């Protein structure tokens, strides 16, 4: 029985390894599709036929409010960072945006992830399209938690909760 289990594990490992090795590599962009650095203006410029990155709301969905507000309030600096990253890594605009969003959200975690990738560890695909199911779940949970917290703050602040639970320490301190 142990032999059969080991054989099944070995076959699954070989199939997984073959699948991983046969997986297509990320498409490298040609030099004409990458941003160029203009020495006169000291700025990165998009290629004439450059693709568009993902929209602002996806930044919030992917990495939260910090990169969202960075992109919103410092749009020029954000764009320059994305273009510079895209040119240096020779990657798609979506992957560059994903990396910069992750960097702005938490530079230490992003740098740690990059170090792990260089050492042969897990490579996170920052430019992968969002999974609609995961987005829906995130919005439902976020909306539910936000509604509960707002209800709790309203109940505590208005004294409504203390009307039901007058013996609570919170009510004795703030409403007696």
N, C-alpha and C positions, 0 to 999 in steps of 0.2 A: 504494500500500500504506500509506504514512504517512497519507494522507487517511482511509482506512478505519479505521485505528487511532485517529486523532483523533476521528472521528465516534463510534466505539464508546465512547471515554472520555467524550465530551460527553454521550451518551445516558445512560451509567451515572451521571454526576454529576447530571444533571437528575432522574433517577429517585430517586437517594439524597436529593437536596435536597427533592423533593416528599414523600418518605416521612418525612423528619425534620420537615418543617413540618406534616404531617398527624398526627404522633404525638400521642396525648393527653397533656395536661399533667398533672402530679401533682395529685391531688384535694385541693382546699383544704377544710379542715374548717370547719364553722360555729362560731360563737362558743360555742354551748352544748356543743360536744364538746371544747372546749379547757380546759386547767387554769385555775383562777382563783387569784389571790393573796389570801389572807386577811390583812387588815391587823391583825386582833386577835392572831393567832398568829404573824404574820410568816413564813408558810409557804405554799408552793404546794400546792393541793389538786386531786386528780383530779376530772374531771367525773363526775356520777352514772352516766352510761352509757358511761364511757370503755372503750375496748378494752384488752386486755392486751398488754403488750410481749412480746418473745421471751424464752425462758427463760435461765437462768444459763449453761448449757453452750454456748449459741449465742454468748454474749459471748466465751468462750474460743476457739471456732472462728473467729469473725469477726476478732478483733483480738489474740488471744493472752493471755498470763497477767497482764499488768499491769492491764488493765481488769477482768479476771475477779476478781482479788484485791481491786481497788478496790470492785467491786460487792459482793463477799463480806464484806469487813471494814468498809466504810463505806456500808452499804446506804442509810441515810437521806440522806446527802449526795449519793449517786449519784442517788437518786430525785428529790431536789429539783432537781438539775442538769438531769435529763431533762425534768421538768415545766416548768421555766423555759424551756428551749430550745424545747420543743414550743409553749408559749404565745407566745413571741416570734416564732417562725418560722411558726406556724400549719401545722404538719406533723403527720404521723401519729406515734404513739408509737414505732413501729419505726424510723422515720427519725431521731427524736430520740435514741433509744437508740444507733443506729449512729453518729451524730455524736459523742455523748458518749464512746462506746467508743473511737472514733478519736482524740478529744481526749486521753483519759486515756492512751492508748497512746503518742502522740507529739504534744504540743501544737503544736510548730513545723510539722510536716508538715500537720497539720489546718488550721492558720491559713493556710499557704501555699495549700492546696487551696481554701479558702474565698475567698481573694484572687483566685485564678485564675478561680473561678466568677463572681465579681463583675465581672471584666474580660471576661467572655464566653467563657471557656475551657471545658474539659470539666467537666461537672457529674457528680460521682460520686453514685450512688444508694446511700446508706448503709443504707437500709431494705429493699433488695431481698432476696428470699428466697435462702437458700443453695442452691447447686447441689449436689445429692447426689453427683454424680460427682466434683466438686472436693473435697468433704468426704472421700469415700472415698480419693481419691488422697493427700490431705494426711495422713490417719490412717495409711495404709500406709507412706508415705515417712517420716513422723515416727517410727512404730514401728520401722521398719527401721534408721534412723539411731541411734535411742536404743539398740536392742539391740546394734548394732555398737560404739558407744562404751562401753557397759557391759562387753561382752566384752573390748575392748581394755584398759580400766582393770583388769579382773580379771586378765587375762593378764599385764600388766606388774606389777601389785601382788603377785601370787602368785609371780612368778619363772618361771612356766610358759613365757613367751615367751623368756626368757633361756636356758632349757634347750635350746631349738631353735636360738637365735641367740646363742651365748656371746660372739662377737666384736663384738657391737653396743656402741657407746659407752655407751648407757644402762645396759647390763648391767655393763660394766666399772666405771662410777661407783657404781652403787647396789648391786650384788650381788657384789662381789669382795672 
